[in-house]
Amino acid sequence: MHRRGVGAGAIAKKKLAEAKYKERGTVLAEDQLAQMSKQLDMFKTNLEEFASKHKQEIRKNPEFRVQFQDMCATIGVDPLASGKGFWSEMLGVGDFYYELGVQIIEVCLALKHRNGGLITLEELHQQVLKGRGKFAQDVSQDDLIRAIKKLKALGTGFGIIPVGGTYLIQSVPAELNMDHTVVLQLAEKNGYVTVSEIKACLKWETERARQVLEHLLKEGLAWLDLQAPGEAHYWLPALFTDLYSQEITAEEARETLP
Amino acid sequence: MDRFVWTSGLLEINETLVIQQRGVRIYDGEEKIKFDAGTLLLSTHRLIWRDHKNHECCMAIPLSQIVFIEEQAAGIGKSAKIVVHLHTAPPNKEPGPFQSSKNSYIKLSFKEHGQIEFYRRLSEEMTQRRWENVPVSQSLQTNRGPQPGRIRAVGIVGIERKLEEKRKETDKNISEAFEDLSKLMIKAKEMVELSKSIANKIKDKQGDITEDETIRFKSYLLSMGIANPVTRETYGSGTQYHMQLARQLAGILQVPLEERGGIMSLTEVYCLVNRARGMELLSPEDLVNACKMLEALKLPLRLRVFDSGVMVIELQSHKEEEMVASALETVSEKGSLTSEEFAKLVGMSVLLAKERLLLAEKMGHLCRDDSVEGLRFYPNLFMTQS
């Protein structure tokens, strides 16, 4: 008696069944792609309608921009991923953020010699606004953060470090680990930090504190002040604000010296 | 305008700076006055204005003096403004720029922008009223806000009603925009679900899907801004768009690269290309994805990633390893060089100069001297002199 499934005939039949299954599989994908194409066209129309009514709102209202971005993120869509995306083309969000990216890069490059590539979000905001000029549209700090997050794709070493309620923006590929970040946060209060302060607040040994400070010096993020009263002060130029350092002329500087 | 008092501009103990903005002009009511260019500072206790040119001209208002604030949008030739409505000045107020004023409000005009952020922070401070919890010297505590029995400033009721109406109108616009946005997002979410289901099909069939279909699918993902569910990268190995872009870049960047010694960082390329375009700018990811295809398309440029993560575009004809030999010569001539010194000598960006020196070190031609005075490179005599 023949066992079922064995024999040339059964094998051929199996092959035929597989082929038919594959064919149907291909048709299924084709169907779905066609469906997606159609839905995409419909979506484009919906987006166009939305844009015609609310494009200005997005342009002018930074809170609305935040809501828009958050909603996109929730559903798994990145409206800024590509300039060729619908969102960018129709709502104009792309150009706004990509141009901001260029301006951020330029400001960071211009100030790098002074602060070693570390700048507060506030100062970056001020400088970018200055560069944009009177007739350009206002930007919020949230806008800057989003633009910077996108810039990370360029492998530039852009980083966002939270310190005391605000952020420090890093624009050079300097290695900054947790220890360095914590010391930066400590320095935020006075604009400088000392070995004793680190030991007292963070409970570190002298050697660990010294290593971190040396690294910041090497990277050009900190300046060494050996003339400070008591012990050496390590200043972070990134944290200088107008209130601490007013622009004084050479004569004024000479006058204040004994 | 008679509510301001002269001040040194220094913060008191327990008074913290919240935000500051340059380029602010003050109006007394609707009138322009001589304080037309200064820095406006917001602290937890006061609003301070300091003249740009004459830092001695510095005045402040305690936040407790503020009744409420409104925004005034920018117009053609007009900067955005914040209107600040004030209580009447208390009798024991310290001297200020104006003895009297017929206006119970001032306007702050943001000629160098920054109005959005400033308004947000000022609103926050007005809500939190931190000055009430954190006492500072008496001179700042001139007004504790509306007290029972105080006569309210004239016209406040009318102003508040107008503000309420404006808020309702704005709310209506916003809520309509939000409603439309929510509806749109629901549709967008459907697209995301559909793309996931197609991606699953692709995974199951494991290569039975045609090349053509893959390309179509990727371009749909590109339009919607959906990450490729199969590879998790945005657009995986690129779409038609990126291929086109790669060819365009090869054309645009040939000359700039030659002018810069055959190599440019991706950041420089991003700025160069987008500045030239003016509009329809490239996203950072567009640029990276296009550059990833340069080599595959046999174009005369290529993308290179250094160990540090720095990404550059090089001409195919550029041989960084050969440049290392000339770098060694330069360093030997000078004895030793830092990245900055080398960059200046050769006419390169410091970033790329550093990469070249690091590569030379990796290849064994240079040694480093790493100290707090900086990173300095020397010819590697261990190799050359036995």
Interface residues (C-beta under 8 A of the other chain):
Chain A: K22 G25 T26 L28 A29 E30 Q32 L33 Q35 M36 S37 Q39 L40 M42 F43 K44 N46 L47 F50 K53 H54 E57 K60 N61 P62 F64 Q67 F68 M71 C72 T74 I75 G76 V77 D78 P79 L80 A81 S82 G83 K84 G85 F86 W87 S88 E89 G94 D95 Y98 E99 G101 V102 I105 E106 E122 H125 Q126 L129 K130 R132 K134 A136 D138 V139 S140 Q141 K150 L151 K152 A153 L154 G155 T156 G157 V172 P173 E214 L217 K218 L224 T241 D242 L243 Q246
Chain B: L11 L17 I19 Q20 Q21 R22 T39 L41 H55 A73 A74 S79 A80 K111 E112 H113 G114 Q115 I116 E117 R120 N173 I174 A177 F178 D180 L181 S182 L184 M185 K187 A188 K189 E190 M191 V192 L194 S195 S197 I198 K201 I202 K205 D208 I209 T210 E213 R216 F217 Y220 L222 S223 M224 G225 I226 A227 T234 Y235 Y241 S265 L266 T267 Y270 C271 N274 R275 M279 E280 L281 L282 S283 P284 E285 D286 L287 V288 V305 S308 G309 V310 M311 L351 D370 S371 V372 G374 L375
